[in-house]
Amino acid sequence: MSIVKTPAATKEPVDTGERHRLSVVGGLAALSLDAMASVAYGPEAIVLVLALAGGAGLGFTIPVTLTIAALLAVLTLSYRQVIAAFPEGGGAYGVAKTYLGRRAGLVAGASLIIDYVLNVAVSVAAGVAALTSAFPGLLPYTVELCLAVLALVTAINLRGIAHSARAFIAPTVIYVGAIGLVVVAGLVRSGPTVDVAHQVSSLQTVGVLLLLKAFANGCASLTGVEAIANAVPSFRRPRVRRAQRAEVALGALLAFMLLGVAALIEKFAIAPVDGVTVLAQVTRASLGDGPLFYVVQFATVVLLALAANTSFGGLPVLAQLLARDNNLPHFFALRAERQVHRYGIAFLAVASGLLLIVARGEMNLLVPLFAIGVFVGFTLSQAGMVRHWVSDRPAGWRWRAGLNGFGALLTFVAAIVVTTSKFGEGGWLIVVALPLLVAGMEWVNRSYVRIGERLELGRTPMPPRPRRSLVVVPVHAVTRLTRDALSAALSLGDRVVAVNVTHPEEERQARAFVEDWDRWDPGVELVQLFDARRRLDEPLLSYLAEVPEPHVFVLIAEVEPEHAWQRMLQNQRGAVLARALRRRTDAVVCRMRFRVS
């Protein structure tokens, strides 16, 4: 009796790519740091505006924050639906393209690209600003520190999004725990642990415009909410369910932190103080000046520096979708071994690095530009989801459409207010850059359309037919390299011609070459071309223009050096000739490598 063993190959195959994808916690760490870290500057942005109306204005901190939290809830529920409707990712771009048209999709995509680039620049600059505030001696090296942090985050992301997520889980947990401790301790206390300084003078009355501006400033806390919906393909299976859970967890945590900090601002009567952040004042009032205060501050510094990772998780996936739709160069859709879109990451790193250099690492020069683009994407996404509910009409579509419509109205108002209030502070740059980026993507799309028409994409071509072909082999000496090149050429075409280009003053060398050729007698026709200006490409191009064959190959034989440094010993004639042939002829250029090793 024989025993049959089950081969190991029959076991369920393991998808090795899944281990490079995100879990729910990993998704929060990789894609939500921007939104979470905004707690450090969102409430302060509200207070800075409301303080213009003195104590009466600061009394509206909680109502304004509640409005932002309500908008956050709307956005969270909306993007939860976006994740289910568009599991391939893309967020606002996918929704706008499907339900509002391709042009609206390009506007949404362009706004998200701008927001992602600015998010990296602002997050890195904010983290370095906090560091230089603690250590003033580093201030002269602000730009260098910004670029060093950017290089570190880029390197981590090039190793794979799952690796970056694991690297950021611990700082994220510490930060959320630290802010939670501040909120809980502050709410339990009957009063602040230290005296709170006040620098409030009533200069304005509390009006609608002031409240709208405070609301618009505070909406900076909502940037990054869409990143999870943009990067659904980066999650492990089941991708939609994991992404939805991460989106809801982000909304809940962010709302808790924003409302908690706002409550403490009103409870402890916190007001803006030069050189001290509002979050630092709240932390000191809740926890005192002990070690816990420095833990919170350090966690905030780290999160601000790492918040750039949201863009590194979202923009490459968005760029992949845009490239797949022929709106960006196709190399943005390429994915490396670790499920990494290297070209998207490289573009993000270079663009944000240039911004940091131009702005000299000054966070305040970049912040006014930050929130404009994202609200355009929010508005188009919400409007597209309204169209989705009205078109499909599933159960409960009316209240869903009403929710998204209300959200679209709020984000549209916020976009108008932010743009008008920040226009003179650099917002004009976004107003100009957004249509230019859309125009650039339109140009790329038209180029791909023209190429597709020439290639007859979507049409069945005629059956292939053989054509008489000529193989031209440039030669300059009788060597083994020449022999191997002619051997390859004889297997490629119907007729093979060896072409030797020489100078009239080199008549003796030319005659010696012909004699060597005749003694060798390879059975291949030799054509000698003379050029008085010692050019290599022009004589060959003129010869190819007169050959009768409709299909021409040019086989260029080159030596492949044993070591990289030996390339400097080559004359580069093959590269020069290949470049001229590709630019000015329809010949098929073949470059044959002869390996010395």
ZAZA-606756 format. One line per 4 residues: number of its first residue (from 1); for each residue x, y, z of C-alpha. Coordinates in Angstrom, 1 decimal. Layout:
NUM = X Y Z  ...;
END
This chain:
1 = 0.0 0.0 0.0  1.5 3.3 -1.1  1.1 6.6 0.8  0.4 9.7 -1.2;
5 = 1.7 12.9 0.3  0.0 16.1 -0.4  2.5 18.5 -1.9  3.2 21.8 -0.2;
9 = 2.2 23.5 -3.4  -1.5 22.6 -2.8  -1.6 24.8 0.2  -3.4 28.2 -0.1;
13 = -1.0 30.6 -1.6  -0.1 33.6 0.5  -0.4 37.0 -1.0  2.9 38.5 -0.1;
17 = 1.8 41.9 -1.2  -0.8 42.0 1.6  1.9 42.2 4.3  2.9 45.6 2.8;
21 = -0.6 46.9 3.2  -2.4 48.7 6.0  -4.4 47.5 9.0  -6.9 49.9 10.7;
25 = -4.4 51.1 13.2  -1.7 51.2 10.5  -4.1 53.3 8.4  -4.6 55.8 11.2;
29 = -0.8 56.0 11.7  0.1 56.3 8.0  -2.8 58.4 6.7  -4.3 60.4 9.6;
33 = -1.3 62.2 11.2  -2.1 65.4 9.3  -5.6 65.6 10.8  -4.6 64.6 14.3;
37 = -1.6 66.9 14.4  -3.9 69.8 13.4  -5.2 69.9 17.0  -1.9 71.8 17.7;
41 = -2.8 74.7 15.4  -6.6 74.4 14.6  -8.0 75.6 17.9  -5.3 78.3 18.0;
45 = -6.3 79.5 14.6  -9.9 80.0 16.0  -8.7 81.8 19.1  -6.4 84.2 17.2;
49 = -9.5 85.5 15.3  -12.0 85.5 18.1  -9.5 87.3 20.4  -9.9 90.4 18.1;
53 = -13.3 90.8 19.8  -11.9 90.4 23.3  -13.4 88.2 25.9  -16.8 88.3 24.2;
57 = -15.3 86.9 21.1  -13.5 84.1 23.0  -16.8 83.0 24.4  -17.7 81.7 20.9;
61 = -14.8 79.2 20.9  -17.0 76.2 21.7  -19.9 77.2 19.3  -17.4 77.6 16.5;
65 = -15.7 74.4 17.3  -19.0 72.6 17.6  -19.8 73.8 14.1  -16.5 72.4 12.8;
69 = -17.1 69.1 14.6  -20.5 68.9 13.0  -18.9 69.5 9.6  -16.3 66.8 10.6;
73 = -19.1 64.4 11.3  -20.7 65.2 7.9  -17.3 64.7 6.1  -16.6 61.5 8.0;
77 = -20.0 59.9 7.1  -19.6 61.2 3.5  -16.1 59.8 3.0  -17.3 56.5 4.6;
81 = -19.8 56.3 1.7  -17.1 57.4 -0.8  -14.9 54.5 0.4  -17.7 52.0 -0.3;
85 = -18.6 53.6 -3.7  -15.0 53.9 -4.9  -12.9 51.1 -3.4  -10.2 51.8 -6.0;
89 = -9.4 55.0 -4.1  -9.3 58.6 -5.4  -11.7 60.2 -2.9  -12.9 63.5 -4.2;
93 = -11.3 62.9 -7.6  -13.2 59.6 -8.2  -16.5 61.1 -7.0  -16.3 64.3 -9.0;
97 = -15.1 62.5 -12.2  -17.9 60.0 -12.1  -20.9 62.2 -11.2  -19.8 65.8 -12.1;
101 = -17.7 65.1 -15.2  -14.0 64.8 -16.2  -13.3 68.5 -15.8  -14.7 68.6 -12.3;
105 = -12.6 65.5 -11.5  -9.5 67.3 -12.7  -10.2 70.3 -10.5  -10.7 68.0 -7.5;
109 = -7.5 66.1 -8.3  -5.5 69.3 -8.8  -6.8 70.7 -5.5  -5.8 67.6 -3.6;
113 = -2.3 67.5 -5.2  -1.8 71.1 -4.1  -3.1 70.3 -0.6  -0.8 67.3 -0.3;
117 = 2.3 69.2 -1.3  1.5 72.1 1.1  0.7 69.6 3.9  4.2 68.2 3.7;
121 = 5.8 71.6 3.6  3.6 73.0 6.5  4.0 69.9 8.7  7.7 69.8 8.3;
125 = 8.1 73.5 8.9  5.8 73.4 11.9  7.7 70.6 13.5  11.1 72.3 12.9;
129 = 9.6 75.6 14.2  8.7 73.8 17.5  12.1 72.3 17.7  13.9 75.7 17.1;
133 = 11.6 77.3 19.7  12.9 74.8 22.3  16.5 75.1 21.1  17.1 78.7 19.6;
137 = 20.6 77.8 18.7  19.3 75.7 15.8  17.4 78.6 14.3  20.1 79.5 11.6;
141 = 19.8 75.9 10.3  16.0 76.0 9.8  16.1 75.1 6.1  18.7 72.4 6.5;
145 = 16.6 70.8 9.4  13.5 71.0 7.2  15.2 69.2 4.4  16.7 66.6 6.7;
149 = 13.3 65.8 8.2  11.8 65.7 4.7  14.5 63.3 3.5  13.9 61.0 6.6;
153 = 10.2 60.8 6.0  10.7 60.2 2.2  13.2 57.4 2.9  10.8 55.7 5.3;
157 = 8.0 55.8 2.7  10.2 54.4 0.0  10.6 51.3 2.1  6.8 50.8 1.8;
161 = 3.7 52.3 3.3  3.2 49.4 5.8  6.7 50.0 7.1  6.1 53.7 7.5;
165 = 2.8 52.9 9.3  4.5 50.6 11.8  7.2 53.3 12.4  4.5 55.9 13.2;
169 = 2.1 53.8 15.3  4.0 54.5 18.6  4.3 58.3 18.2  0.6 58.4 17.2;
173 = -0.5 56.4 20.2  1.6 58.6 22.5  0.3 61.8 21.0  -3.4 60.8 21.2;
177 = -2.9 59.5 24.8  -1.1 62.8 25.7  -3.9 65.0 24.3  -6.5 62.7 26.0;
181 = -4.7 63.1 29.3  -4.7 66.9 28.9  -8.4 67.0 28.2  -9.5 64.6 31.0;
185 = -7.2 66.2 33.6  -8.4 69.6 32.6  -12.0 68.8 32.8  -11.6 67.2 36.2;
189 = -9.8 70.1 37.7  -11.8 73.0 39.2  -9.2 75.5 38.1  -5.9 75.9 36.3;
193 = -2.7 74.5 38.0  -0.9 77.7 37.1  -1.9 81.3 36.5  -3.1 81.9 33.0;
197 = -1.7 85.1 31.3  -4.2 87.3 29.5  -3.5 89.5 26.6  -7.0 90.4 25.3;
201 = -8.2 93.8 24.2  -11.6 94.3 22.6  -10.9 95.8 19.2  -13.9 94.5 17.2;
205 = -17.5 93.5 17.8  -18.6 89.9 17.4  -20.2 89.8 14.0  -21.0 87.2 11.3;
209 = -17.9 88.0 9.3  -15.6 87.5 12.4  -17.3 84.2 13.2  -17.1 83.0 9.6;
213 = -13.4 83.9 9.5  -12.9 82.0 12.8  -14.8 79.0 11.4  -12.7 79.1 8.2;
217 = -9.4 79.3 10.2  -10.5 76.5 12.4  -11.3 74.3 9.4  -7.6 73.8 8.9;
221 = -8.1 71.0 11.4  -10.1 69.2 8.7  -7.3 68.9 6.2  -6.3 65.2 5.9;
225 = -9.8 63.8 6.6  -10.0 62.7 2.9  -6.6 60.9 2.8  -8.0 57.5 3.9;
229 = -10.6 57.6 1.1  -7.9 58.4 -1.4  -5.8 55.4 -0.4  -8.3 52.6 0.0;
233 = -6.1 50.2 -2.2  -3.3 50.6 0.4  -5.4 48.7 3.0  -5.4 44.9 3.6;
237 = -8.4 42.9 2.6  -11.3 43.5 3.2  -10.1 46.9 2.0  -13.4 48.8 2.2;
241 = -14.3 47.7 5.7  -10.8 48.4 7.1  -10.7 51.8 5.4  -14.2 52.7 6.7;
245 = -13.3 51.7 10.2  -10.1 53.9 10.0  -12.2 56.8 8.7  -14.7 56.6 11.6;
249 = -11.9 56.2 14.1  -10.2 59.3 12.8  -13.4 61.3 12.9  -14.2 60.3 16.5;
253 = -10.6 60.9 17.8  -10.3 64.2 16.1  -13.7 65.4 17.3  -12.9 64.4 20.8;
257 = -9.6 66.2 20.8  -10.9 69.4 19.2  -13.9 69.7 21.4  -11.9 68.8 24.5;
261 = -9.3 71.5 23.8  -12.0 74.0 23.0  -13.7 73.3 26.3  -10.5 73.8 28.2;
265 = -9.8 77.1 26.3  -13.1 78.5 27.6  -12.8 76.9 31.1  -9.4 78.3 31.7;
269 = -10.0 81.5 29.8  -7.0 80.9 27.5  -6.0 83.8 25.2  -3.2 84.2 22.7;
273 = 0.2 84.9 24.2  3.3 85.8 22.1  5.8 83.0 22.0  3.5 80.4 23.6;
277 = 1.0 78.3 21.7  -2.5 77.9 22.8  -2.1 74.1 23.2  0.9 74.7 25.4;
281 = -1.1 77.0 27.7  -3.9 74.5 27.9  -1.4 71.7 28.7  0.2 73.8 31.4;
285 = -3.2 74.7 32.9  -4.2 71.0 33.0  -1.0 69.3 34.0  1.3 72.0 35.4;
289 = 4.9 72.5 34.5  6.1 69.1 35.4  7.4 66.2 33.2  4.0 65.5 31.7;
293 = 4.0 69.0 30.2  7.2 68.2 28.3  5.9 64.8 27.2  2.9 66.5 25.6;
297 = 5.1 69.1 23.9  7.6 66.6 22.6  4.8 64.3 21.3  3.3 67.3 19.5;
301 = 6.6 68.2 17.9  7.1 64.7 16.7  3.6 64.4 15.3  3.9 67.8 13.5;
305 = 7.0 66.5 11.8  5.5 63.2 10.9  2.2 64.5 9.8  3.7 64.8 6.3;
309 = 3.2 61.1 6.0  -0.5 61.6 5.3  0.5 63.1 1.9  3.0 60.3 1.2;
313 = 0.2 57.8 1.7  -2.5 59.6 -0.3  -0.8 61.5 -3.2  0.9 58.6 -4.8;
317 = -2.4 56.6 -5.0  -4.2 59.7 -6.4  -1.4 60.2 -8.9  -1.7 56.6 -10.0;
321 = -5.5 57.1 -10.6  -4.8 60.3 -12.6  -2.2 58.5 -14.6  -4.4 55.6 -15.3;
325 = -7.0 58.1 -16.7  -4.2 59.6 -18.9  -4.2 62.9 -17.0  -0.6 62.5 -15.7;
329 = 2.4 60.7 -17.2  2.0 57.0 -17.0  5.2 56.5 -14.9  3.1 57.7 -11.9;
333 = 1.2 54.5 -12.1  4.3 52.3 -11.8  4.5 50.4 -8.5  7.7 49.0 -7.0;
337 = 8.4 45.8 -5.1  7.1 47.0 -1.8  3.8 48.3 -3.3  5.4 51.8 -3.4;
341 = 4.6 54.4 -6.1  8.2 55.8 -6.2  7.5 58.5 -8.8  4.6 59.9 -6.8;
345 = 6.8 59.9 -3.6  9.7 61.5 -5.5  7.4 64.3 -7.0  6.0 65.0 -3.5;
349 = 9.4 65.2 -1.9  10.9 67.5 -4.6  7.9 69.8 -4.8  7.6 70.2 -1.0;
353 = 11.4 70.6 -0.7  11.3 73.5 -3.2  8.5 75.1 -1.2  10.5 74.8 2.0;
357 = 13.6 76.3 0.3  11.7 79.2 -1.3  9.8 79.9 2.0  13.1 79.5 4.0;
361 = 11.3 77.0 6.3  9.0 79.7 7.6  5.8 78.1 8.6  3.8 81.3 8.7;
365 = 4.5 81.9 5.0  3.0 78.5 4.1  0.0 78.3 6.4  -2.1 80.9 4.6;
369 = -2.0 78.6 1.5  -2.9 75.5 3.4  -6.6 75.1 3.6  -7.8 76.6 0.3;
373 = -7.3 73.7 -2.0  -8.7 71.0 0.3  -12.1 72.8 0.6  -12.4 72.8 -3.2;
377 = -12.0 69.0 -3.1  -14.5 68.7 -0.2  -17.1 70.7 -2.0  -16.8 68.7 -5.3;
381 = -16.9 65.4 -3.4  -20.0 66.3 -1.4  -21.8 67.7 -4.5  -20.8 64.5 -6.4;
385 = -22.2 62.3 -3.7  -25.5 64.3 -3.8  -25.7 63.4 -7.5  -24.9 59.8 -6.6;
389 = -27.8 59.5 -4.2  -30.2 61.2 -6.6  -29.2 59.0 -9.5  -29.1 55.6 -7.7;
393 = -31.9 56.4 -5.1  -31.1 53.6 -2.6  -33.0 53.2 0.7  -32.7 56.4 2.7;
397 = -31.3 58.4 -0.2  -33.1 61.6 0.7  -31.5 62.1 4.1  -28.1 61.0 2.7;
401 = -28.4 63.5 -0.1  -29.5 66.2 2.3  -26.5 65.5 4.5  -24.1 65.7 1.7;
405 = -25.8 68.8 0.3  -25.5 70.5 3.6  -21.9 69.5 3.8  -21.2 70.9 0.3;
409 = -22.8 74.2 1.3  -20.7 74.5 4.4  -17.4 73.6 2.6  -18.2 75.9 -0.3;
413 = -18.8 78.8 2.2  -15.6 77.9 3.9  -13.7 77.8 0.6  -14.9 81.3 -0.3;
417 = -14.2 82.8 3.1  -10.7 81.2 3.3  -9.8 82.3 -0.2  -11.0 85.9 0.2;
421 = -9.4 86.3 3.6  -6.1 84.8 2.7  -5.9 86.1 -0.9  -3.4 88.9 0.0;
425 = -1.4 86.6 2.2  -0.4 84.3 -0.6  -3.7 82.7 -1.4  -3.5 84.2 -4.9;
429 = -0.8 81.6 -5.6  -3.3 78.8 -5.1  -5.9 80.6 -7.2  -3.3 80.8 -10.0;
433 = -1.7 77.3 -9.5  -5.0 75.4 -9.5  -6.1 76.3 -13.1  -2.5 75.9 -14.3;
437 = -2.4 72.4 -12.9  -5.7 71.5 -14.5  -4.5 72.9 -17.8  -1.4 70.8 -17.6;
441 = -3.4 67.7 -17.0  -5.6 68.6 -19.9  -2.5 68.9 -22.1  -1.2 65.5 -21.0;
445 = -4.6 64.0 -21.7  -4.8 65.5 -25.2  -1.3 64.2 -25.9  -2.3 60.6 -24.9;
449 = -5.4 60.9 -27.0  -3.3 61.8 -30.1  -0.9 59.0 -29.4  -3.9 56.6 -29.0;
453 = -5.3 57.7 -32.3  -2.0 57.1 -34.1  -1.7 53.6 -32.5  -5.4 52.9 -33.4;
457 = -6.2 51.9 -29.8  -9.6 50.2 -29.5  -9.5 49.0 -33.1  -8.5 45.6 -34.5;
461 = -5.5 46.2 -36.8  -4.8 44.4 -40.1  -3.1 41.0 -39.9  0.7 41.4 -39.8;
465 = 2.6 40.9 -43.1  6.3 40.3 -43.7  8.2 43.2 -45.4  11.5 43.1 -47.1;
469 = 14.0 44.5 -44.6  17.5 45.9 -44.6  20.0 45.7 -41.7  22.7 48.3 -41.6;
473 = 25.7 47.7 -39.4  28.1 50.7 -38.8  31.7 49.3 -38.7  35.1 50.8 -38.2;
477 = 37.5 47.8 -37.9  37.6 44.1 -38.5  37.3 42.6 -35.0  35.3 40.0 -33.1;
481 = 32.8 42.7 -32.3  32.2 43.3 -36.0  31.8 39.5 -36.5  29.2 39.1 -33.7;
485 = 27.3 42.2 -35.0  27.2 40.8 -38.6  26.1 37.4 -37.3  23.2 39.0 -35.4;
489 = 22.3 41.1 -38.4  22.2 38.2 -40.8  19.5 36.6 -38.6  17.4 39.8 -38.6;
493 = 16.9 40.9 -42.2  16.8 39.9 -45.8  19.8 42.1 -46.8  22.7 43.2 -44.6;
497 = 25.0 46.1 -45.4  28.1 47.1 -43.4  28.7 50.9 -43.5  32.0 52.5 -42.8;
501 = 32.1 56.3 -42.4  35.6 58.0 -42.9  37.2 61.3 -43.7  38.8 62.1 -47.1;
505 = 42.2 62.9 -45.4  42.2 59.3 -43.9  42.4 57.7 -47.3  45.3 55.4 -46.3;
509 = 43.4 54.1 -43.3  40.3 53.7 -45.4  42.2 51.7 -48.0  43.8 49.5 -45.3;
513 = 40.3 48.8 -43.8  39.0 47.7 -47.3  42.0 45.4 -47.7  41.3 43.8 -44.3;
517 = 37.7 43.4 -45.2  38.5 41.7 -48.5  40.9 39.3 -46.8  38.3 38.5 -44.2;
521 = 35.5 38.2 -46.8  32.5 37.9 -44.5  30.0 37.7 -47.4  28.5 41.0 -46.5;
525 = 28.3 44.1 -48.7  30.6 47.0 -47.5  29.7 50.6 -48.2  32.2 53.4 -47.5;
529 = 30.9 56.9 -46.9  33.1 60.0 -46.8  32.4 63.2 -44.9  34.6 66.2 -45.0;
533 = 33.4 67.5 -41.6  34.1 64.3 -39.8  30.5 63.7 -38.9  29.2 60.2 -38.1;
537 = 25.4 60.7 -38.2  24.8 62.8 -41.3  26.4 60.5 -43.9  24.5 57.5 -42.5;
541 = 21.2 59.4 -42.4  21.7 60.4 -46.1  22.4 56.8 -47.0  19.3 55.5 -45.2;
545 = 17.2 58.1 -47.0  18.0 56.4 -50.4  17.7 52.7 -49.6  14.7 51.0 -51.3;
549 = 13.7 48.7 -48.4  10.6 49.8 -46.5  11.8 48.3 -43.2  15.3 49.3 -42.0;
553 = 17.2 48.1 -38.9  20.4 49.8 -37.7  22.4 47.5 -35.5  25.0 49.3 -33.4;
557 = 27.5 47.1 -31.7  29.1 48.5 -28.5  31.5 47.2 -25.9  30.0 46.7 -22.4;
561 = 32.8 47.5 -20.0  33.7 45.2 -17.2  33.6 48.0 -14.6  31.3 51.1 -14.4;
565 = 34.3 53.5 -14.3  35.5 52.2 -17.6  32.6 53.9 -19.4  34.7 57.0 -19.4;
569 = 37.1 55.3 -21.7  34.4 54.9 -24.5  34.0 57.4 -27.3  30.1 57.4 -27.0;
573 = 29.7 57.2 -30.8  27.0 54.6 -30.4  24.9 56.8 -28.2  25.3 59.8 -30.5;
577 = 24.3 57.7 -33.6  21.3 56.1 -31.8  20.0 59.5 -30.7  20.2 60.9 -34.2;
581 = 18.5 57.9 -35.8  15.6 57.9 -33.3  15.1 61.6 -33.8  15.3 61.8 -37.5;
585 = 14.4 58.4 -39.0  11.9 55.6 -38.7  14.6 53.0 -38.6  14.5 50.4 -35.8;
589 = 17.7 51.0 -33.7  19.2 47.9 -32.0  22.2 48.4 -29.6  24.1 45.1 -29.2;
593 = 26.2 44.8 -26.1  29.5 42.9 -26.2  30.5 42.1 -22.7  34.2 42.2 -22.0;
597 = 33.8 40.2 -18.8;
END
